[in-house]
Amino acid sequence: MNPSLARAYEACASLAANHYENFPVASRLLPAPMRPHVAAVYAFARVADDIADEGGDAPEVRRARLRAWQQRLHEVARGTYPASNESRDDLIFIALGHSMRELDLPLQWFDDLLSAFAQDTTRHQYDSWAELFDYCRRSANPVGRLVLRIGGYRDEAMDQSSDALCTALQLANFWQDFGRDWRAGRLYVPREVYAAAGASLDDLRAGQVTPAWADAIERCVEHTRRSFDAGRLVCDRVRGRLKLELRFTWLGGARILDRVHEQRVHILTHRPTLSRRDVPALLWRAARWPQAAA
């Protein structure tokens, strides 16, 4: 690897290592050859997500920045690399372009991610599961498929199971961030769910998680568990260290979902999380997957 390309991948790895996520990105659980490419995909998506979600810029300004980000994506997909390698963004696209071409990563999956991030600038509530699943199809599922391609897997059944796992992880994160999202003007519990539970937005505006809202959260948790169940196949079909990584991720997401269930009456003011103390138990269960999954 030439020095400029190595520096580009190092910049992506640094961004991945220094940004908060529920689970380590491009961690040592992954096979070493996969880590630089996963870090490049993460860095691209992380910056785009920050453009959409953070700062005080108006929605149209953020969407314009996302369009510029997408233009750079399409340029490297065509083989046109940044002339400079001085900025963080230049380095991200140098690494990403190399990964896309070396591993034949589909451009459409990156475009899907950007379309979901653009939607974040204008859409803050959802009426139905169908609408929310369509968002997850673009915001989460491409990441799992890209990881499988980076690992050398091209299998439709694995792709479908990966989609289910990624959707489950996205949904678990929504319920985990329920209070934070509500204070930011967002609500991911579908209207059809909280209406069926008899919950009212007026209660949230009053800072109250009523029994009806606790019921709505529980309905979301049960729906999410079914997605986790459908995401088990991919955890079993991959090989080597990636198997441990996916099982660890599955178990960690399921643990967060358990804590959402346990703390649902406090979900508006308390964010359920994992801690470092959870890691040894999760790794042990990942290594003993058949017993842990029973």
C-alpha positions as CSV (number, residue, x, y, z in Angstrom):
1,M,0.0,0.0,0.0
2,N,1.4,3.4,-1.0
3,P,2.0,6.0,1.8
4,S,-0.9,8.2,0.7
5,L,-3.4,5.4,0.7
6,A,-2.1,4.1,4.0
7,R,-2.6,7.5,5.5
8,A,-6.1,7.7,4.1
9,Y,-7.1,4.4,5.7
10,E,-5.4,5.5,9.0
11,A,-7.6,8.7,9.0
12,C,-10.7,6.5,8.6
13,A,-9.6,4.2,11.4
14,S,-8.9,7.2,13.7
15,L,-12.4,8.6,13.1
16,A,-14.0,5.2,13.8
17,A,-12.0,4.8,17.0
18,N,-12.8,8.2,18.3
19,H,-16.5,8.5,17.7
20,Y,-19.1,7.1,20.1
21,E,-21.1,4.1,19.0
22,N,-22.9,1.3,20.8
23,F,-20.3,-1.2,19.5
24,P,-16.7,-0.7,18.4
25,V,-16.3,-0.1,14.7
26,A,-13.6,-2.1,12.7
27,S,-12.7,-3.7,16.0
28,R,-10.1,-6.4,16.6
29,L,-12.8,-8.9,16.5
30,L,-12.9,-8.4,12.7
31,P,-10.5,-10.2,10.4
32,A,-7.5,-7.8,9.9
33,P,-7.9,-7.5,6.1
34,M,-11.5,-6.3,6.6
35,R,-10.8,-3.5,9.1
36,P,-9.4,-0.8,6.8
37,H,-12.4,-1.2,4.4
38,V,-15.0,-1.3,7.1
39,A,-13.4,1.9,8.6
40,A,-13.6,3.6,5.2
41,V,-17.3,2.8,4.9
42,Y,-17.9,3.9,8.4
43,A,-16.0,7.2,8.0
44,F,-18.0,8.0,4.9
45,A,-21.3,7.3,6.6
46,R,-20.4,8.9,9.9
47,V,-19.6,12.3,8.3
48,A,-22.7,12.2,6.1
49,D,-24.9,11.4,9.2
50,D,-23.3,14.3,11.1
51,I,-24.0,16.6,8.2
52,A,-27.7,15.6,8.3
53,D,-28.1,15.6,12.1
54,E,-25.8,18.0,13.8
55,G,-25.3,21.8,13.8
56,G,-27.7,24.7,13.4
57,D,-27.8,24.8,9.6
58,A,-31.2,25.0,7.9
59,P,-32.5,21.7,6.4
60,E,-31.9,23.0,2.8
61,V,-28.3,23.8,3.7
62,R,-27.7,20.4,5.1
63,R,-29.2,18.7,2.1
64,A,-27.0,20.8,-0.2
65,R,-23.9,19.6,1.8
66,L,-25.2,16.0,1.4
67,R,-25.5,16.5,-2.3
68,A,-22.0,17.7,-2.5
69,W,-20.9,14.7,-0.4
70,Q,-22.7,12.4,-2.9
71,Q,-21.1,14.1,-5.9
72,R,-17.7,13.3,-4.4
73,L,-18.8,9.7,-3.9
74,H,-19.8,9.4,-7.5
75,E,-16.5,10.9,-8.6
76,V,-14.4,8.3,-6.8
77,A,-16.8,5.6,-8.0
78,R,-15.8,6.7,-11.5
79,G,-12.1,6.6,-10.5
80,T,-11.6,10.3,-10.1
81,Y,-9.8,10.7,-6.8
82,P,-9.2,14.0,-4.8
83,A,-6.3,16.0,-6.1
84,S,-5.3,16.8,-2.5
85,N,-4.8,14.5,0.4
86,E,-4.6,17.2,3.0
87,S,-8.1,17.3,4.5
88,R,-9.9,14.6,6.4
89,D,-12.6,14.5,3.8
90,D,-10.1,14.0,1.0
91,L,-8.5,11.1,2.9
92,I,-11.9,9.5,3.4
93,F,-12.7,9.5,-0.3
94,I,-9.2,8.3,-1.2
95,A,-9.7,5.3,1.1
96,L,-13.4,4.7,0.1
97,G,-12.7,4.9,-3.6
98,H,-10.0,2.3,-3.3
99,S,-12.3,0.0,-1.2
100,M,-15.1,0.4,-3.7
101,R,-13.0,-0.5,-6.7
102,E,-11.0,-3.3,-5.1
103,L,-14.0,-5.0,-3.6
104,D,-16.7,-4.1,-6.2
105,L,-18.9,-2.4,-3.6
106,P,-22.2,-1.3,-5.1
107,L,-22.6,2.5,-5.5
108,Q,-26.4,2.1,-4.9
109,W,-25.9,1.1,-1.3
110,F,-24.0,4.3,-0.5
111,D,-26.7,6.3,-2.3
112,D,-29.3,4.6,-0.2
113,L,-27.5,5.7,2.9
114,L,-27.4,9.3,1.7
115,S,-31.1,9.2,0.8
116,A,-31.9,8.2,4.4
117,F,-29.7,10.9,5.8
118,A,-31.3,13.5,3.6
119,Q,-34.7,12.3,4.9
120,D,-33.5,12.9,8.4
121,T,-33.5,16.7,7.7
122,T,-37.2,16.8,7.0
123,R,-38.9,13.7,8.4
124,H,-39.2,13.4,12.1
125,Q,-42.2,11.1,12.7
126,Y,-43.5,8.0,11.0
127,D,-47.1,6.8,10.6
128,S,-46.5,3.0,10.1
129,W,-44.1,0.2,10.4
130,A,-43.9,0.1,6.6
131,E,-42.6,3.7,6.5
132,L,-40.1,3.0,9.3
133,F,-38.9,-0.2,7.7
134,D,-38.3,1.6,4.4
135,Y,-36.2,4.1,6.3
136,C,-34.2,1.3,7.9
137,R,-33.8,-0.4,4.5
138,R,-31.8,2.7,3.5
139,S,-30.2,3.9,6.7
140,A,-29.0,0.6,8.2
141,N,-29.3,-2.4,5.9
142,P,-26.7,-1.2,3.3
143,V,-24.1,-1.3,6.1
144,G,-24.6,-5.0,6.8
145,R,-24.5,-5.8,3.1
146,L,-21.3,-3.9,2.6
147,V,-19.7,-5.7,5.5
148,L,-20.6,-9.0,3.9
149,R,-19.2,-8.0,0.6
150,I,-16.0,-6.8,2.3
151,G,-15.8,-10.2,3.9
152,G,-16.2,-11.9,0.5
153,Y,-19.8,-13.1,0.9
154,R,-22.4,-13.0,-1.9
155,D,-25.4,-14.9,-0.8
156,E,-29.0,-13.8,-1.0
157,A,-30.2,-15.6,2.2
158,M,-27.3,-14.0,4.1
159,D,-28.1,-10.6,2.7
160,Q,-31.8,-11.0,3.8
161,S,-30.7,-12.1,7.3
162,S,-28.2,-9.3,7.5
163,D,-31.0,-6.8,6.6
164,A,-33.1,-8.2,9.5
165,L,-30.2,-7.8,11.9
166,C,-29.3,-4.3,10.8
167,T,-33.0,-3.2,11.0
168,A,-33.2,-4.7,14.5
169,L,-30.1,-2.8,15.6
170,Q,-31.4,0.4,14.1
171,L,-34.8,-0.1,15.9
172,A,-33.1,-0.9,19.2
173,N,-31.1,2.3,18.9
174,F,-34.3,4.3,18.3
175,W,-35.9,2.9,21.5
176,Q,-32.7,3.4,23.4
177,D,-32.6,7.1,22.2
178,F,-36.3,7.6,22.8
179,G,-35.9,10.5,25.2
180,R,-33.0,12.1,23.4
181,D,-34.9,12.0,20.1
182,W,-38.1,13.4,21.6
183,R,-36.2,16.4,23.0
184,A,-34.7,16.9,19.6
185,G,-38.2,16.9,18.0
186,R,-38.1,13.3,16.7
187,L,-40.3,10.3,17.4
188,Y,-39.6,6.9,15.8
189,V,-42.4,5.0,17.5
190,P,-44.9,4.7,14.5
191,R,-48.2,6.5,14.9
192,E,-50.1,3.2,14.4
193,V,-48.4,1.7,17.4
194,Y,-48.9,4.4,19.9
195,A,-52.4,5.1,18.7
196,A,-53.3,1.4,19.2
197,A,-51.9,1.5,22.7
198,G,-54.0,4.6,23.5
199,A,-51.0,6.8,24.0
200,S,-51.0,10.6,23.5
201,L,-48.3,12.9,22.4
202,D,-49.6,15.4,25.0
203,D,-48.3,13.0,27.7
204,L,-44.8,13.2,26.3
205,R,-45.1,17.0,26.0
206,A,-45.9,16.9,29.8
207,G,-42.8,14.7,30.4
208,Q,-44.8,11.7,31.3
209,V,-44.4,8.0,30.3
210,T,-47.9,6.8,31.0
211,P,-48.9,3.1,31.1
212,A,-50.1,3.5,27.5
213,W,-46.7,4.8,26.4
214,A,-45.0,1.9,28.3
215,D,-47.2,-0.4,26.4
216,A,-46.3,1.3,23.1
217,I,-42.6,0.9,23.9
218,E,-43.2,-2.8,24.7
219,R,-44.9,-3.4,21.4
220,C,-41.9,-1.8,19.7
221,V,-39.6,-4.1,21.7
222,E,-41.5,-7.2,20.7
223,H,-41.5,-6.2,17.0
224,T,-37.8,-5.6,17.2
225,R,-37.2,-9.0,18.8
226,R,-38.7,-10.6,15.7
227,S,-36.1,-8.8,13.5
228,F,-33.3,-10.0,15.8
229,D,-34.6,-13.6,15.4
230,A,-34.5,-13.3,11.6
231,G,-31.0,-11.9,11.9
232,R,-29.5,-15.0,13.5
233,L,-28.8,-16.9,10.3
234,V,-26.1,-14.5,9.1
235,C,-24.3,-14.8,12.5
236,D,-24.0,-18.6,11.9
237,R,-23.1,-18.6,8.2
238,V,-20.1,-16.3,8.2
239,R,-16.7,-17.8,9.1
240,G,-13.8,-17.1,11.3
241,R,-13.5,-13.9,13.4
242,L,-16.4,-12.3,11.5
243,K,-18.7,-14.9,13.1
244,L,-17.6,-13.7,16.6
245,E,-18.0,-10.1,15.6
246,L,-21.6,-10.6,14.4
247,R,-22.6,-12.7,17.3
248,F,-21.2,-10.2,19.7
249,T,-23.1,-7.4,17.9
250,W,-26.3,-9.5,17.9
251,L,-26.0,-10.2,21.6
252,G,-25.2,-6.6,22.4
253,G,-28.2,-5.3,20.5
254,A,-30.4,-7.8,22.2
255,R,-29.0,-6.8,25.6
256,I,-29.9,-3.1,24.9
257,L,-33.4,-4.2,23.9
258,D,-33.7,-6.0,27.2
259,R,-32.8,-2.9,29.0
260,V,-35.2,-0.8,27.1
261,H,-37.9,-3.3,28.2
262,E,-36.8,-3.2,31.8
263,Q,-36.5,0.6,31.9
264,R,-39.4,1.5,29.6
265,V,-41.3,3.6,32.3
266,H,-38.2,5.8,32.6
267,I,-37.3,5.9,28.9
268,L,-38.0,9.6,28.5
269,T,-35.4,10.6,31.0
270,H,-33.0,7.6,31.1
271,R,-31.1,6.1,28.2
272,P,-30.4,2.4,28.6
273,T,-26.8,1.6,27.7
274,L,-24.1,-1.0,27.7
275,S,-21.0,-0.5,29.8
276,R,-17.5,-2.0,29.7
277,R,-18.7,-4.4,32.4
278,D,-21.0,-6.0,29.9
279,V,-18.3,-6.8,27.4
280,P,-16.7,-10.0,29.0
281,A,-20.2,-11.6,29.4
282,L,-21.1,-10.7,25.8
283,L,-17.9,-12.1,24.5
284,W,-18.3,-15.3,26.6
285,R,-21.8,-15.8,25.2
286,A,-20.7,-15.1,21.7
287,A,-18.0,-17.8,22.0
288,R,-20.7,-20.2,23.4
289,W,-23.3,-19.1,20.9
290,P,-25.5,-22.3,20.7
291,Q,-26.0,-22.3,24.5
292,A,-26.4,-18.5,24.7
293,A,-29.0,-18.4,21.9
294,A,-31.1,-21.2,23.3
